Amino acid sequence: MPDILNVSAYKFVTLDDPAPLREHLFARAGAAGLKGTILLATEGINLFLAGPAPALRGFLDEVQADPRLAGLPVKESWSRELPFRRLLVKVKREIIRMDHPTIQPQAGRAASVDARTLRRWLDQGHDDSGRPVVTLDTRNAFEVDHGSFDGAIDWRLARFGEFPAAVQAHKSALEGKTVVSFCTGGIRCEKAALYLREAGVTNVFQLEGGILRYFEDTGGAHFHGHCFVFDEREALDAKLTAVRPFD
C-alpha cells in the first residue's frame, strides 16, 4: 500500500498581505517534512504537497485554522515515493496566471457542475434542459495530449494566458450549447468560466474539482487517456495512480 499522501487544493479568497502567511506556511510545512509548492497571492492560495499522511493532514488542519482558508477543498492521491524534490512557498501576482484583472473569483464564483451530474449529462447526450453539452479543455496543449474528455474542445493553448483571445476567436461555436470548462483540479476552469460569462457565453459551468475529482467520483467515464500532473508522477489514471514509475 503506498504510504505517501499527495494533495492538491486551492481557494480564491482575499489575502491582503500574503507575505507573512508565506513565512508561516514555509516554516510549518518544512517542520512537517513536506515537499511541494504553495502559491499565495492577494486572490488566494494554490498548493500541491506530499508527505506522510499524519504530517500532511496535520499541516492542512493548521492551514484551515485560518478563517480565510477554512473549508479548503482538498483532493487526495497516493504514491510510493515523494513526487517533489523540495518545498517552495511563493508569493505571486496570481495563483493561476490569466493576465485579465477583471476576472476575480474571490469576489464571486461562476456556476459549477459536480462530477456525477456531468457524467449523467454525457451519458444522456444533453443537460437537464435538453441542450447539447460540450466540454472545454482549458489546459495547455501538452497536458491535453495525455488525455481528455471524449470530443472535448481543445484550442491548443500554449499557456493559460492565451485563453481570453481563444474565446474571442471561437465563441460563436459555443452558442446554443451548455459549456462545461474543465482542467486538472478546478482552478483554471474557475477563471475560465467567469471569462466565458464576461464574453457573453450564457450557459457556462465549471467542473467542480476538475478532472481529479471527476476521476474520484465517476471512475473516469467519457475520459480517454490519463491526467497530466505537475510533479514527478507525470500522469494519473482514473484510479488516481501514477501510470509510470519514477525515474
N, C-alpha and C positions, 0 to 999 in steps of 0.2 A: 504494500500500500504506500503510494507516495506520501511523504510527510512534510513537504514544503507547500505552504499555502500561498497562493497568488491572488491579489485583489486589485481591482480597478474601481475607481469611484470618482465622481465629480459632483460639484454643486455650484450653480450660479447663485451667488449671494454677494451683497456689497461688503467688501473688506476695505475700509477707508485707508488703513495703513498696514499693508501686508508684511512690511519688513520685520517688525518684532515677532510676528507669528512665524515667519520663516526661521528665525533664530531658535525659537522654542521648538518647532517641529523637527528641525535638524538635530537638536540635542536629544530629544526624546526618541526619535527613530533610531539614531545612532546608538543610544544606550540600550535599545531593544535588539540590536544586531540586525536590523532590517536593511534590505537593499532595494534600489529602485529610484523612482523620480517622483517628486512632488512639485507641482507648479502652482504658484499663487499669483493673483492679480487683483486689482480692485473689483473685478467682476466675479471672483470666486476661487475655487480650488479644483485641481485635477491631479489624481495620483495613481501611480502604478507601483505596488510594493510587493515584496515577497519575503518570507521568513518562516520560522516555526510558528505554528498556529497560535499557541498561547500568547507568545510575544506580540504577534501581529494583531490579534484580536484585542489584546490589552491596549496597544497603541491606538487602535481605532476607537476604543471606548474613551480614551483621553481626548482624542480629536473631537469627538461628538459631545464631550462635556462643555465645549464652547457653544453657547446658544446659537451662534451664527451657523454652526456646522452640524447642529443636531439633525438627525434624520438623514444623514449622508447615505444614499443608496449604494450598497456595496455588491459587486459581482465577484464570485469566488471560483477559482480552479486550483488544480493541484499538480505538482511536478516532483520528480525525484531529486532535482538539483535546483539551486538558486539560478534563475534565468537572468539575473542582473549582476554586474561585477562591482558596483559601488552604489553609494547613496548620494543623490543630488536633490537639493531643495532650492528652487529658484523663484525669484520674483520676476514676472514678465508683464508686458503690456496687456496681453490677453492670455487666458488659459488655453484657448484654441484660436489661432490667428485667422481672422477673416478680413481685417482691414476695412471694416464697414461699421463705423462708430454708431450709426443709428440702431443697430441690432444689439439690444441689451436684454438678454434672457433673465437677468436678475430682477428686471422690472416687471416681468410677466412672461409666462411660458406660452408656447404655441400648443394647440390641441395635440393630444397624443393618442396612440392606439396601442393596446397591450399585445404581447406576442400571440396569445391564443386567439384573440379576435382577428389579427391579421391572418393567421393560418386559416381560420374559418372563411374569411373573405377570399383567400386564394383558392381554397378548396371549391367554393361555390362559383368563383369567377367574377364576383361583384361584391360591393359593400351592401349594407342593410337597406339602402335606398335604391338598389338596383343599378348603381352607377359603376362603370368599369374601374378597376383598381390597377394602378401602376406603381411599381416600386422604383424609387430613385436613389441610386447609389451615390453618396456624397463623398466617398473616399477617393484617394489618389489611384491612378490607373494601375500601378504595380500591385496595390492591395487587391483591387478588383480581380486581377488576373489569377489570384489564388482561389477565388470563389466568390459567388454572389447569388442572389435570388434568380430563379429561372425567369428570363425575359426582362431583367432589370434594366432600366435606363442608365447608361454609362456614358458620361460626357468626356471621358479620357482626361480627367483633371491631373495636372502635374502637382498642384498644391491646392489646399482648400481656398486660398485667396482668389482663385480663378472662378469660384462658384458663382458669384453675382453676375459676372459677364456671361457665363454659360446660360444662366437663367434667362437673361435678356435675349440671348440668341435663339433659345429653343422653347420659350414659354408657350408659344402658340400650340405646340404639340401636346401640351398638358390640359388644354381647355376641354371641359366636359367630363373630366376624369377625376377620380379620387386619388390624390398623390400621397404616397407614404415615403417620406425620406428616411434613410437608414444609414448607419455607419457602425463602427466596431462596438462601441459602448454607449452611444447615445449623445455624446457631446457635440459632434459636428452636425448631426441631423437636427439637433435642437436649434442651433443658429440657422441652419438651412431652412427649416420650416418657417421661421419668423421672416426670413428674407423672401421666401416664396409668397407669403401673405403680403408683404410690403410691395412686391412686384405685381400684385393683382391676381395671383393664382388663388382661387377661393376655397377649394376643397382639399385642404392640406392637413396631414397628420405627421408627426414624428413617431418613429418606432420606439416605444418606451424601453430603455435599457439596451437598445441596439441589437446587433447580431448575437452577442454573448448571452443576453437574456433570452433571445429567441431560441437559441440552442438549448438553453437550460429548461425552458418551459415547453418546447414543442418537439425536441429531438431533431430539429433541422429540416422539417418537411418543406419542400419547394425551394430548398437551397442546394446548390451544387458546388462541390469543391470544399475548401477549407477557409477559415477566417484568419487572415494575417494579423499578427500581434507584434507590437514594437518591443520585443525582448528576444532572448536567445532561443526561445522555443520556436520562433518564426511563424508558425501557424497552428491552429487548433481545429480538431474535428468537431462534429456535432455533440460528442460526449465531453467536450472541453479538455481533450487530451492532446498533447503535442503529437504532430504527425511525423516528426523526425527526431532522432536522438540529438543530444547536444554535441557540438563539435568538440 
